[in-house]
């Protein structure tokens, strides 16, 4: 299946999503913020990056824009609980910067897995 980089600062959400993705036969690397994700991307080439938007050190918005410059073919899925603001504003912005799909938290696991499958098949990866 896919190599997925999961970027999420909330331990519980990160662990839960890692389990969901691994159960669906995906290989998962994790990072707790945008800076860590940048380091992982220097060593690994995931098929898809799933990133939270509101994170310490480097936000998901900054990360998406940097990743799209350096890795234009990397598919990105943005996730957000919104912080103090309505999450749809962040998710719209993330899509305008290059995220392929975005989800509000709490995430529908089946919808996330379907989106990953669609992105993979759209690229011709198997």
Backbone as XML, in Angstrom:
<?xml version="1.0"?>
<chain id="A" units="angstrom">
  <residue number="1" name="UNK">
    <atom name="N" x="0.838" y="-1.193" z="0.000"/>
    <atom name="CA" x="0.000" y="0.000" z="0.000"/>
    <atom name="C" x="0.879" y="1.252" z="0.000"/>
  </residue>
  <residue number="2" name="UNK">
    <atom name="N" x="0.503" y="2.263" z="0.787"/>
    <atom name="CA" x="1.209" y="3.545" z="0.717"/>
    <atom name="C" x="2.173" y="3.742" z="1.875"/>
  </residue>
  <residue number="3" name="UNK">
    <atom name="N" x="3.196" y="4.571" z="1.614"/>
    <atom name="CA" x="4.051" y="5.086" z="2.680"/>
    <atom name="C" x="3.468" y="6.434" z="3.054"/>
  </residue>
  <residue number="4" name="UNK">
    <atom name="N" x="3.075" y="6.576" z="4.320"/>
    <atom name="CA" x="2.384" y="7.787" z="4.765"/>
    <atom name="C" x="3.182" y="8.470" z="5.875"/>
  </residue>
  <residue number="5" name="UNK">
    <atom name="N" x="3.362" y="9.766" z="5.741"/>
    <atom name="CA" x="3.936" y="10.575" z="6.807"/>
    <atom name="C" x="2.769" y="11.247" z="7.522"/>
  </residue>
  <residue number="6" name="UNK">
    <atom name="N" x="2.614" y="10.933" z="8.807"/>
    <atom name="CA" x="1.543" y="11.494" z="9.630"/>
    <atom name="C" x="2.145" y="12.557" z="10.547"/>
  </residue>
  <residue number="7" name="UNK">
    <atom name="N" x="1.679" y="13.787" z="10.407"/>
    <atom name="CA" x="2.190" y="14.910" z="11.202"/>
    <atom name="C" x="1.064" y="15.397" z="12.103"/>
  </residue>
  <residue number="8" name="UNK">
    <atom name="N" x="1.206" y="15.141" z="13.403"/>
    <atom name="CA" x="0.120" y="15.451" z="14.356"/>
    <atom name="C" x="0.737" y="15.653" z="15.733"/>
  </residue>
  <residue number="9" name="UNK">
    <atom name="N" x="0.453" y="16.805" z="16.374"/>
    <atom name="CA" x="1.055" y="17.091" z="17.675"/>
    <atom name="C" x="0.306" y="16.451" z="18.838"/>
  </residue>
  <residue number="10" name="UNK">
    <atom name="N" x="-0.928" y="16.030" z="18.644"/>
    <atom name="CA" x="-1.708" y="15.403" z="19.716"/>
    <atom name="C" x="-1.402" y="13.898" z="19.752"/>
  </residue>
  <residue number="11" name="UNK">
    <atom name="N" x="-0.819" y="13.449" z="20.866"/>
    <atom name="CA" x="-0.396" y="12.038" z="20.978"/>
    <atom name="C" x="-1.534" y="11.057" z="20.738"/>
  </residue>
  <residue number="12" name="UNK">
    <atom name="N" x="-2.697" y="11.331" z="21.330"/>
    <atom name="CA" x="-3.817" y="10.396" z="21.191"/>
    <atom name="C" x="-4.290" y="10.306" z="19.744"/>
  </residue>
  <residue number="13" name="UNK">
    <atom name="N" x="-4.434" y="11.445" z="19.096"/>
    <atom name="CA" x="-4.882" y="11.463" z="17.701"/>
    <atom name="C" x="-3.836" y="10.780" z="16.813"/>
  </residue>
  <residue number="14" name="UNK">
    <atom name="N" x="-2.547" y="11.096" z="17.048"/>
    <atom name="CA" x="-1.478" y="10.495" z="16.251"/>
    <atom name="C" x="-1.465" y="8.973" z="16.402"/>
  </residue>
  <residue number="15" name="UNK">
    <atom name="N" x="-1.567" y="8.503" z="17.636"/>
    <atom name="CA" x="-1.562" y="7.047" z="17.871"/>
    <atom name="C" x="-2.770" y="6.371" z="17.237"/>
  </residue>
  <residue number="16" name="UNK">
    <atom name="N" x="-3.941" y="6.991" z="17.377"/>
    <atom name="CA" x="-5.164" y="6.415" z="16.815"/>
    <atom name="C" x="-5.079" y="6.349" z="15.289"/>
  </residue>
  <residue number="17" name="UNK">
    <atom name="N" x="-4.651" y="7.437" z="14.666"/>
    <atom name="CA" x="-4.550" y="7.456" z="13.206"/>
    <atom name="C" x="-3.471" y="6.490" z="12.700"/>
  </residue>
  <residue number="18" name="UNK">
    <atom name="N" x="-2.377" y="6.384" z="13.441"/>
    <atom name="CA" x="-1.321" y="5.422" z="13.067"/>
    <atom name="C" x="-1.893" y="4.015" z="13.039"/>
  </residue>
  <residue number="19" name="UNK">
    <atom name="N" x="-2.663" y="3.659" z="14.066"/>
    <atom name="CA" x="-3.271" y="2.315" z="14.117"/>
    <atom name="C" x="-4.236" y="2.103" z="12.959"/>
  </residue>
  <residue number="20" name="UNK">
    <atom name="N" x="-5.070" y="3.102" z="12.676"/>
    <atom name="CA" x="-6.039" y="2.992" z="11.579"/>
    <atom name="C" x="-5.300" y="2.762" z="10.257"/>
  </residue>
  <residue number="21" name="UNK">
    <atom name="N" x="-4.260" y="3.534" z="10.020"/>
    <atom name="CA" x="-3.506" y="3.437" z="8.768"/>
    <atom name="C" x="-2.749" y="2.116" z="8.661"/>
  </residue>
  <residue number="22" name="UNK">
    <atom name="N" x="-2.138" y="1.686" z="9.766"/>
    <atom name="CA" x="-1.398" y="0.423" z="9.741"/>
    <atom name="C" x="-2.336" y="-0.767" z="9.551"/>
  </residue>
  <residue number="23" name="UNK">
    <atom name="N" x="-3.517" y="-0.708" z="10.151"/>
    <atom name="CA" x="-4.488" y="-1.791" z="9.962"/>
    <atom name="C" x="-4.920" y="-1.895" z="8.506"/>
  </residue>
  <residue number="24" name="UNK">
    <atom name="N" x="-4.846" y="-0.772" z="7.783"/>
    <atom name="CA" x="-5.200" y="-0.763" z="6.362"/>
    <atom name="C" x="-3.965" y="-1.082" z="5.494"/>
  </residue>
  <residue number="25" name="UNK">
    <atom name="N" x="-2.910" y="-1.615" z="6.127"/>
    <atom name="CA" x="-1.685" y="-2.073" z="5.445"/>
    <atom name="C" x="-0.786" y="-0.957" z="4.929"/>
  </residue>
  <residue number="26" name="UNK">
    <atom name="N" x="-0.937" y="0.251" z="5.458"/>
    <atom name="CA" x="-0.046" y="1.336" z="5.066"/>
    <atom name="C" x="1.176" y="1.346" z="5.999"/>
  </residue>
  <residue number="27" name="UNK">
    <atom name="N" x="2.304" y="1.823" z="5.488"/>
    <atom name="CA" x="3.498" y="2.035" z="6.295"/>
    <atom name="C" x="3.449" y="3.472" z="6.783"/>
  </residue>
  <residue number="28" name="UNK">
    <atom name="N" x="3.619" y="3.677" z="8.103"/>
    <atom name="CA" x="3.437" y="5.011" z="8.666"/>
    <atom name="C" x="4.709" y="5.504" z="9.354"/>
  </residue>
  <residue number="29" name="UNK">
    <atom name="N" x="5.142" y="6.708" z="8.979"/>
    <atom name="CA" x="6.173" y="7.445" z="9.715"/>
    <atom name="C" x="5.434" y="8.578" z="10.403"/>
  </residue>
  <residue number="30" name="UNK">
    <atom name="N" x="5.907" y="8.987" z="11.578"/>
    <atom name="CA" x="5.200" y="10.063" z="12.280"/>
    <atom name="C" x="6.139" y="11.220" z="12.623"/>
  </residue>
  <residue number="31" name="UNK">
    <atom name="N" x="5.540" y="12.381" z="12.772"/>
    <atom name="CA" x="6.234" y="13.579" z="13.238"/>
    <atom name="C" x="5.255" y="14.334" z="14.118"/>
  </residue>
  <residue number="32" name="UNK">
    <atom name="N" x="5.786" y="15.026" z="15.139"/>
    <atom name="CA" x="4.896" y="15.718" z="16.071"/>
    <atom name="C" x="4.689" y="17.189" z="15.713"/>
  </residue>
  <residue number="33" name="UNK">
    <atom name="N" x="5.434" y="17.683" z="14.723"/>
    <atom name="CA" x="5.246" y="19.063" z="14.274"/>
    <atom name="C" x="5.875" y="19.240" z="12.894"/>
  </residue>
  <residue number="34" name="UNK">
    <atom name="N" x="5.715" y="20.437" z="12.336"/>
    <atom name="CA" x="6.208" y="20.704" z="10.994"/>
    <atom name="C" x="7.717" y="20.599" z="10.859"/>
  </residue>
  <residue number="35" name="UNK">
    <atom name="N" x="8.453" y="20.988" z="11.919"/>
    <atom name="CA" x="9.918" y="20.887" z="11.860"/>
    <atom name="C" x="10.353" y="19.433" z="11.750"/>
  </residue>
  <residue number="36" name="UNK">
    <atom name="N" x="9.762" y="18.561" z="12.589"/>
    <atom name="CA" x="10.090" y="17.132" z="12.516"/>
    <atom name="C" x="9.727" y="16.561" z="11.149"/>
  </residue>
  <residue number="37" name="UNK">
    <atom name="N" x="8.598" y="16.976" z="10.619"/>
    <atom name="CA" x="8.155" y="16.485" z="9.312"/>
    <atom name="C" x="9.176" y="16.843" z="8.234"/>
  </residue>
  <residue number="38" name="UNK">
    <atom name="N" x="9.714" y="18.057" z="8.305"/>
    <atom name="CA" x="10.727" y="18.487" z="7.337"/>
    <atom name="C" x="11.946" y="17.581" z="7.410"/>
  </residue>
  <residue number="39" name="UNK">
    <atom name="N" x="12.356" y="17.207" z="8.647"/>
    <atom name="CA" x="13.504" y="16.302" z="8.829"/>
    <atom name="C" x="13.208" y="14.927" z="8.240"/>
  </residue>
  <residue number="40" name="UNK">
    <atom name="N" x="12.012" y="14.409" z="8.485"/>
    <atom name="CA" x="11.633" y="13.090" z="7.953"/>
    <atom name="C" x="11.663" y="13.121" z="6.422"/>
  </residue>
  <residue number="41" name="UNK">
    <atom name="N" x="11.164" y="14.202" z="5.835"/>
    <atom name="CA" x="11.099" y="14.304" z="4.376"/>
    <atom name="C" x="12.482" y="14.387" z="3.728"/>
  </residue>
  <residue number="42" name="UNK">
    <atom name="N" x="13.504" y="14.740" z="4.510"/>
    <atom name="CA" x="14.866" y="14.745" z="3.966"/>
    <atom name="C" x="15.403" y="13.323" z="3.830"/>
  </residue>
  <residue number="43" name="UNK">
    <atom name="N" x="14.833" y="12.383" z="4.611"/>
    <atom name="CA" x="15.329" y="11.000" z="4.612"/>
    <atom name="C" x="14.389" y="10.040" z="3.887"/>
  </residue>
  <residue number="44" name="UNK">
    <atom name="N" x="13.109" y="10.346" z="3.887"/>
    <atom name="CA" x="12.113" y="9.422" z="3.348"/>
    <atom name="C" x="11.310" y="10.101" z="2.240"/>
  </residue>
  <residue number="45" name="UNK">
    <atom name="N" x="10.723" y="9.282" z="1.393"/>
    <atom name="CA" x="9.853" y="9.794" z="0.336"/>
    <atom name="C" x="8.485" y="9.127" z="0.446"/>
  </residue>
  <residue number="46" name="UNK">
    <atom name="N" x="7.624" y="9.669" z="1.319"/>
    <atom name="CA" x="6.294" y="9.072" z="1.448"/>
    <atom name="C" x="5.449" y="9.327" z="0.200"/>
  </residue>
  <residue number="47" name="UNK">
    <atom name="N" x="4.409" y="8.519" z="0.047"/>
    <atom name="CA" x="3.455" y="8.724" z="-1.047"/>
    <atom name="C" x="2.470" y="9.832" z="-0.703"/>
  </residue>
  <residue number="48" name="UNK">
    <atom name="N" x="2.136" y="9.899" z="0.599"/>
    <atom name="CA" x="1.118" y="10.843" z="1.075"/>
    <atom name="C" x="1.551" y="11.399" z="2.427"/>
  </residue>
  <residue number="49" name="UNK">
    <atom name="N" x="1.289" y="12.687" z="2.648"/>
    <atom name="CA" x="1.496" y="13.280" z="3.961"/>
    <atom name="C" x="0.133" y="13.692" z="4.507"/>
  </residue>
  <residue number="50" name="UNK">
    <atom name="N" x="-0.159" y="13.251" z="5.724"/>
    <atom name="CA" x="-1.378" y="13.671" z="6.428"/>
    <atom name="C" x="-0.900" y="14.609" z="7.525"/>
  </residue>
  <residue number="51" name="UNK">
    <atom name="N" x="-1.331" y="15.862" z="7.478"/>
    <atom name="CA" x="-0.826" y="16.824" z="8.464"/>
    <atom name="C" x="-1.926" y="17.601" z="9.163"/>
  </residue>
  <residue number="52" name="UNK">
    <atom name="N" x="-1.720" y="17.766" z="10.466"/>
    <atom name="CA" x="-2.555" y="18.663" z="11.253"/>
    <atom name="C" x="-2.204" y="20.089" z="10.821"/>
  </residue>
  <residue number="53" name="UNK">
    <atom name="N" x="-3.073" y="21.030" z="11.097"/>
    <atom name="CA" x="-2.829" y="22.417" z="10.721"/>
    <atom name="C" x="-2.288" y="23.225" z="11.899"/>
  </residue>
  <residue number="54" name="UNK">
    <atom name="N" x="-2.921" y="23.102" z="13.066"/>
    <atom name="CA" x="-2.512" y="23.882" z="14.233"/>
    <atom name="C" x="-1.493" y="23.061" z="15.022"/>
  </residue>
  <residue number="55" name="UNK">
    <atom name="N" x="-0.216" y="23.444" z="14.925"/>
    <atom name="CA" x="0.855" y="22.722" z="15.632"/>
    <atom name="C" x="1.900" y="23.721" z="16.112"/>
  </residue>
  <residue number="56" name="UNK">
    <atom name="N" x="2.652" y="23.339" z="17.159"/>
    <atom name="CA" x="3.742" y="24.209" z="17.612"/>
    <atom name="C" x="4.926" y="24.154" z="16.640"/>
  </residue>
  <residue number="57" name="UNK">
    <atom name="N" x="5.809" y="25.114" z="16.753"/>
    <atom name="CA" x="7.073" y="25.219" z="15.996"/>
    <atom name="C" x="6.886" y="25.556" z="14.530"/>
  </residue>
  <residue number="58" name="UNK">
    <atom name="N" x="6.131" y="24.761" z="13.792"/>
    <atom name="CA" x="5.862" y="25.078" z="12.388"/>
    <atom name="C" x="4.459" y="24.581" z="12.090"/>
  </residue>
  <residue number="59" name="UNK">
    <atom name="N" x="3.581" y="25.489" z="11.676"/>
    <atom name="CA" x="2.181" y="25.108" z="11.444"/>
    <atom name="C" x="2.042" y="24.231" z="10.208"/>
  </residue>
  <residue number="60" name="UNK">
    <atom name="N" x="0.912" y="23.566" z="10.116"/>
    <atom name="CA" x="0.614" y="22.765" z="8.941"/>
    <atom name="C" x="0.516" y="23.612" z="7.681"/>
  </residue>
  <residue number="61" name="UNK">
    <atom name="N" x="0.043" y="24.850" z="7.823"/>
    <atom name="CA" x="-0.068" y="25.747" z="6.665"/>
    <atom name="C" x="1.330" y="26.021" z="6.099"/>
  </residue>
  <residue number="62" name="UNK">
    <atom name="N" x="2.269" y="26.366" z="6.987"/>
    <atom name="CA" x="3.657" y="26.609" z="6.551"/>
    <atom name="C" x="4.249" y="25.343" z="5.956"/>
  </residue>
  <residue number="63" name="UNK">
    <atom name="N" x="4.021" y="24.215" z="6.622"/>
    <atom name="CA" x="4.554" y="22.938" z="6.151"/>
    <atom name="C" x="4.034" y="22.601" z="4.755"/>
  </residue>
  <residue number="64" name="UNK">
    <atom name="N" x="2.733" y="22.755" z="4.540"/>
    <atom name="CA" x="2.137" y="22.427" z="3.232"/>
    <atom name="C" x="2.782" y="23.285" z="2.146"/>
  </residue>
  <residue number="65" name="UNK">
    <atom name="N" x="2.934" y="24.585" z="2.407"/>
    <atom name="CA" x="3.480" y="25.444" z="1.372"/>
    <atom name="C" x="4.939" y="25.105" z="1.092"/>
  </residue>
  <residue number="66" name="UNK">
    <atom name="N" x="5.727" y="24.766" z="2.127"/>
    <atom name="CA" x="7.131" y="24.369" z="1.916"/>
    <atom name="C" x="7.232" y="23.039" z="1.172"/>
  </residue>
  <residue number="67" name="UNK">
    <atom name="N" x="6.407" y="22.084" z="1.584"/>
    <atom name="CA" x="6.454" y="20.755" z="0.972"/>
    <atom name="C" x="6.055" y="20.833" z="-0.503"/>
  </residue>
  <residue number="68" name="UNK">
    <atom name="N" x="5.050" y="21.624" z="-0.815"/>
    <atom name="CA" x="4.616" y="21.731" z="-2.211"/>
    <atom name="C" x="5.711" y="22.348" z="-3.089"/>
  </residue>
  <residue number="69" name="UNK">
    <atom name="N" x="6.539" y="23.222" z="-2.517"/>
    <atom name="CA" x="7.662" y="23.786" z="-3.268"/>
    <atom name="C" x="8.752" y="22.748" z="-3.515"/>
  </residue>
  <residue number="70" name="UNK">
    <atom name="N" x="9.055" y="21.943" z="-2.479"/>
    <atom name="CA" x="10.157" y="20.980" z="-2.580"/>
    <atom name="C" x="9.742" y="19.641" z="-3.169"/>
  </residue>
  <residue number="71" name="UNK">
    <atom name="N" x="8.513" y="19.235" z="-2.912"/>
    <atom name="CA" x="8.010" y="17.915" z="-3.342"/>
    <atom name="C" x="6.652" y="18.111" z="-4.014"/>
  </residue>
  <residue number="72" name="UNK">
    <atom name="N" x="6.625" y="18.690" z="-5.213"/>
    <atom name="CA" x="5.341" y="19.060" z="-5.829"/>
    <atom name="C" x="4.408" y="17.880" z="-6.088"/>
  </residue>
  <residue number="73" name="UNK">
    <atom name="N" x="4.949" y="16.664" z="-6.181"/>
    <atom name="CA" x="4.103" y="15.504" z="-6.473"/>
    <atom name="C" x="3.559" y="14.817" z="-5.222"/>
  </residue>
  <residue number="74" name="UNK">
    <atom name="N" x="4.021" y="15.238" z="-4.044"/>
    <atom name="CA" x="3.561" y="14.600" z="-2.810"/>
    <atom name="C" x="2.107" y="14.981" z="-2.555"/>
  </residue>
  <residue number="75" name="UNK">
    <atom name="N" x="1.257" y="13.971" z="-2.393"/>
    <atom name="CA" x="-0.159" y="14.221" z="-2.075"/>
    <atom name="C" x="-0.259" y="14.590" z="-0.592"/>
  </residue>
  <residue number="76" name="UNK">
    <atom name="N" x="-1.073" y="15.583" z="-0.287"/>
    <atom name="CA" x="-1.203" y="16.054" z="1.093"/>
    <atom name="C" x="-2.671" y="16.039" z="1.507"/>
  </residue>
  <residue number="77" name="UNK">
    <atom name="N" x="-2.902" y="15.497" z="2.714"/>
    <atom name="CA" x="-4.228" y="15.539" z="3.325"/>
    <atom name="C" x="-4.101" y="16.392" z="4.586"/>
  </residue>
  <residue number="78" name="UNK">
    <atom name="N" x="-4.907" y="17.444" z="4.674"/>
    <atom name="CA" x="-4.883" y="18.342" z="5.832"/>
    <atom name="C" x="-6.003" y="17.965" z="6.792"/>
  </residue>
  <residue number="79" name="UNK">
    <atom name="N" x="-5.694" y="18.025" z="8.098"/>
    <atom name="CA" x="-6.711" y="17.759" z="9.124"/>
    <atom name="C" x="-6.659" y="18.885" z="10.149"/>
  </residue>
  <residue number="80" name="UNK">
    <atom name="N" x="-7.825" y="19.281" z="10.665"/>
    <atom name="CA" x="-7.822" y="20.355" z="11.651"/>
    <atom name="C" x="-9.052" y="20.315" z="12.535"/>
  </residue>
  <residue number="81" name="UNK">
    <atom name="N" x="-8.809" y="20.572" z="13.803"/>
    <atom name="CA" x="-9.894" y="20.776" z="14.753"/>
    <atom name="C" x="-10.234" y="22.251" z="14.852"/>
  </residue>
  <residue number="82" name="UNK">
    <atom name="N" x="-9.386" y="23.089" z="14.250"/>
    <atom name="CA" x="-9.686" y="24.512" z="14.158"/>
    <atom name="C" x="-9.087" y="25.396" z="15.226"/>
  </residue>
  <residue number="83" name="UNK">
    <atom name="N" x="-8.630" y="24.822" z="16.330"/>
    <atom name="CA" x="-8.126" y="25.693" z="17.386"/>
    <atom name="C" x="-9.234" y="26.619" z="17.850"/>
  </residue>
  <residue number="84" name="UNK">
    <atom name="N" x="-8.938" y="27.906" z="17.917"/>
    <atom name="CA" x="-9.952" y="28.874" z="18.372"/>
    <atom name="C" x="-10.849" y="29.330" z="17.231"/>
  </residue>
  <residue number="85" name="UNK">
    <atom name="N" x="-10.483" y="28.983" z="16.017"/>
    <atom name="CA" x="-11.254" y="29.442" z="14.864"/>
    <atom name="C" x="-12.013" y="28.296" z="14.223"/>
  </residue>
  <residue number="86" name="UNK">
    <atom name="N" x="-12.882" y="28.617" z="13.311"/>
    <atom name="CA" x="-13.620" y="27.611" z="12.558"/>
    <atom name="C" x="-12.636" y="26.818" z="11.697"/>
  </residue>
  <residue number="87" name="UNK">
    <atom name="N" x="-12.610" y="25.483" z="11.821"/>
    <atom name="CA" x="-11.626" y="24.700" z="11.065"/>
    <atom name="C" x="-11.769" y="24.822" z="9.554"/>
  </residue>
  <residue number="88" name="UNK">
    <atom name="N" x="-12.947" y="25.149" z="9.047"/>
    <atom name="CA" x="-13.101" y="25.204" z="7.592"/>
    <atom name="C" x="-12.235" y="26.298" z="6.977"/>
  </residue>
  <residue number="89" name="UNK">
    <atom name="N" x="-11.977" y="27.385" z="7.694"/>
    <atom name="CA" x="-11.102" y="28.442" z="7.175"/>
    <atom name="C" x="-9.692" y="27.928" z="6.966"/>
  </residue>
  <residue number="90" name="UNK">
    <atom name="N" x="-9.172" y="27.209" z="7.948"/>
    <atom name="CA" x="-7.833" y="26.625" z="7.832"/>
    <atom name="C" x="-7.791" y="25.590" z="6.709"/>
  </residue>
  <residue number="91" name="UNK">
    <atom name="N" x="-8.833" y="24.784" z="6.621"/>
    <atom name="CA" x="-8.846" y="23.714" z="5.623"/>
    <atom name="C" x="-8.957" y="24.281" z="4.215"/>
  </residue>
  <residue number="92" name="UNK">
    <atom name="N" x="-9.746" y="25.347" z="4.039"/>
    <atom name="CA" x="-9.811" y="26.003" z="2.725"/>
    <atom name="C" x="-8.446" y="26.558" z="2.344"/>
  </residue>
  <residue number="93" name="UNK">
    <atom name="N" x="-7.769" y="27.189" z="3.298"/>
    <atom name="CA" x="-6.445" y="27.748" z="3.049"/>
    <atom name="C" x="-5.459" y="26.631" z="2.698"/>
  </residue>
  <residue number="94" name="UNK">
    <atom name="N" x="-5.519" y="25.519" z="3.435"/>
    <atom name="CA" x="-4.597" y="24.410" z="3.170"/>
    <atom name="C" x="-4.797" y="23.862" z="1.762"/>
  </residue>
  <residue number="95" name="UNK">
    <atom name="N" x="-6.044" y="23.803" z="1.308"/>
    <atom name="CA" x="-6.308" y="23.318" z="-0.051"/>
    <atom name="C" x="-5.808" y="24.324" z="-1.082"/>
  </residue>
  <residue number="96" name="UNK">
    <atom name="N" x="-5.931" y="25.609" z="-0.787"/>
    <atom name="CA" x="-5.448" y="26.609" z="-1.755"/>
    <atom name="C" x="-3.927" y="26.546" z="-1.871"/>
  </residue>
  <residue number="97" name="UNK">
    <atom name="N" x="-3.239" y="26.071" z="-0.831"/>
    <atom name="CA" x="-1.776" y="25.952" z="-0.855"/>
    <atom name="C" x="-1.302" y="24.629" z="-1.444"/>
  </residue>
  <residue number="98" name="UNK">
    <atom name="N" x="-2.214" y="23.692" z="-1.679"/>
    <atom name="CA" x="-1.791" y="22.461" z="-2.326"/>
    <atom name="C" x="-2.249" y="21.165" z="-1.691"/>
  </residue>
  <residue number="99" name="UNK">
    <atom name="N" x="-2.955" y="21.228" z="-0.564"/>
    <atom name="CA" x="-3.484" y="19.988" z="0.000"/>
    <atom name="C" x="-4.544" y="19.435" z="-0.948"/>
  </residue>
  <residue number="100" name="UNK">
    <atom name="N" x="-4.514" y="18.125" z="-1.179"/>
    <atom name="CA" x="-5.471" y="17.503" z="-2.102"/>
    <atom name="C" x="-6.846" y="17.359" z="-1.463"/>
  </residue>
  <residue number="101" name="UNK">
    <atom name="N" x="-6.846" y="17.047" z="-0.170"/>
    <atom name="CA" x="-8.085" y="16.759" z="0.555"/>
    <atom name="C" x="-7.927" y="17.330" z="1.953"/>
  </residue>
  <residue number="102" name="UNK">
    <atom name="N" x="-9.037" y="17.689" z="2.590"/>
    <atom name="CA" x="-8.956" y="18.130" z="3.982"/>
    <atom name="C" x="-10.138" y="17.573" z="4.768"/>
  </residue>
  <residue number="103" name="UNK">
    <atom name="N" x="-9.879" y="17.338" z="6.053"/>
    <atom name="CA" x="-10.895" y="16.789" z="6.952"/>
    <atom name="C" x="-10.912" y="17.567" z="8.251"/>
  </residue>
  <residue number="104" name="UNK">
    <atom name="N" x="-12.139" y="17.786" z="8.772"/>
    <atom name="CA" x="-12.285" y="18.336" z="10.112"/>
    <atom name="C" x="-12.162" y="17.204" z="11.110"/>
  </residue>
  <residue number="105" name="UNK">
    <atom name="N" x="-11.575" y="17.522" z="12.290"/>
    <atom name="CA" x="-11.558" y="16.555" z="13.385"/>
    <atom name="C" x="-12.898" y="16.654" z="14.106"/>
  </residue>
  <residue number="106" name="UNK">
    <atom name="N" x="-13.425" y="15.598" z="14.701"/>
    <atom name="CA" x="-12.867" y="14.242" z="14.633"/>
    <atom name="C" x="-13.001" y="13.668" z="13.222"/>
  </residue>
  <residue number="107" name="UNK">
    <atom name="N" x="-11.992" y="12.924" z="12.823"/>
    <atom name="CA" x="-11.914" y="12.416" z="11.455"/>
    <atom name="C" x="-12.719" y="11.132" z="11.311"/>
  </residue>
  <residue number="108" name="UNK">
    <atom name="N" x="-13.423" y="11.030" z="10.206"/>
    <atom name="CA" x="-14.101" y="9.786" z="9.842"/>
    <atom name="C" x="-13.028" y="8.880" z="9.237"/>
  </residue>
  <residue number="109" name="UNK">
    <atom name="N" x="-12.650" y="7.823" z="9.967"/>
    <atom name="CA" x="-11.550" y="6.957" z="9.535"/>
    <atom name="C" x="-11.793" y="6.346" z="8.162"/>
  </residue>
  <residue number="110" name="UNK">
    <atom name="N" x="-13.023" y="5.932" z="7.895"/>
    <atom name="CA" x="-13.316" y="5.333" z="6.591"/>
    <atom name="C" x="-13.158" y="6.348" z="5.470"/>
  </residue>
  <residue number="111" name="UNK">
    <atom name="N" x="-13.585" y="7.568" z="5.709"/>
    <atom name="CA" x="-13.439" y="8.618" z="4.691"/>
    <atom name="C" x="-11.954" y="8.904" z="4.440"/>
  </residue>
  <residue number="112" name="UNK">
    <atom name="N" x="-11.155" y="8.909" z="5.519"/>
    <atom name="CA" x="-9.716" y="9.129" z="5.373"/>
    <atom name="C" x="-9.082" y="8.017" z="4.537"/>
  </residue>
  <residue number="113" name="UNK">
    <atom name="N" x="-9.421" y="6.769" z="4.838"/>
    <atom name="CA" x="-8.859" y="5.639" z="4.087"/>
    <atom name="C" x="-9.305" y="5.665" z="2.624"/>
  </residue>
  <residue number="114" name="UNK">
    <atom name="N" x="-10.554" y="6.054" z="2.386"/>
    <atom name="CA" x="-11.034" y="6.157" z="1.001"/>
    <atom name="C" x="-10.285" y="7.255" z="0.254"/>
  </residue>
  <residue number="115" name="UNK">
    <atom name="N" x="-10.048" y="8.373" z="0.908"/>
    <atom name="CA" x="-9.320" y="9.478" z="0.272"/>
    <atom name="C" x="-7.901" y="9.043" z="-0.077"/>
  </residue>
  <residue number="116" name="UNK">
    <atom name="N" x="-7.258" y="8.308" z="0.826"/>
    <atom name="CA" x="-5.899" y="7.808" z="0.558"/>
    <atom name="C" x="-5.914" y="6.883" z="-0.653"/>
  </residue>
  <residue number="117" name="UNK">
    <atom name="N" x="-6.866" y="5.968" z="-0.692"/>
    <atom name="CA" x="-6.962" y="5.051" z="-1.840"/>
    <atom name="C" x="-7.179" y="5.817" z="-3.143"/>
  </residue>
  <residue number="118" name="UNK">
    <atom name="N" x="-8.054" y="6.818" z="-3.113"/>
    <atom name="CA" x="-8.314" y="7.606" z="-4.325"/>
    <atom name="C" x="-7.071" y="8.364" z="-4.772"/>
  </residue>
  <residue number="119" name="UNK">
    <atom name="N" x="-6.341" y="8.943" z="-3.825"/>
    <atom name="CA" x="-5.122" y="9.673" z="-4.184"/>
    <atom name="C" x="-4.075" y="8.719" z="-4.768"/>
  </residue>
  <residue number="120" name="UNK">
    <atom name="N" x="-3.956" y="7.540" z="-4.182"/>
    <atom name="CA" x="-2.967" y="6.565" z="-4.676"/>
    <atom name="C" x="-3.317" y="6.116" z="-6.085"/>
  </residue>
  <residue number="121" name="UNK">
    <atom name="N" x="-4.584" y="5.811" z="-6.307"/>
    <atom name="CA" x="-4.976" y="5.316" z="-7.627"/>
    <atom name="C" x="-4.937" y="6.423" z="-8.657"/>
  </residue>
  <residue number="122" name="UNK">
    <atom name="N" x="-5.146" y="7.658" z="-8.206"/>
    <atom name="CA" x="-5.035" y="8.782" z="-9.122"/>
    <atom name="C" x="-3.611" y="8.971" z="-9.627"/>
  </residue>
  <residue number="123" name="UNK">
    <atom name="N" x="-2.636" y="8.550" z="-8.807"/>
    <atom name="CA" x="-1.229" y="8.672" z="-9.196"/>
    <atom name="C" x="-0.736" y="7.432" z="-9.921"/>
  </residue>
  <residue number="124" name="UNK">
    <atom name="N" x="-1.521" y="6.361" z="-9.884"/>
    <atom name="CA" x="-1.087" y="5.126" z="-10.522"/>
    <atom name="C" x="-0.196" y="4.285" z="-9.634"/>
  </residue>
  <residue number="125" name="UNK">
    <atom name="N" x="-0.100" y="4.626" z="-8.354"/>
    <atom name="CA" x="0.711" y="3.818" z="-7.418"/>
    <atom name="C" x="-0.074" y="2.597" z="-6.973"/>
  </residue>
  <residue number="126" name="UNK">
    <atom name="N" x="0.630" y="1.522" z="-6.691"/>
    <atom name="CA" x="-0.051" y="0.309" z="-6.220"/>
    <atom name="C" x="0.692" y="-0.292" z="-5.069"/>
  </residue>
</chain>
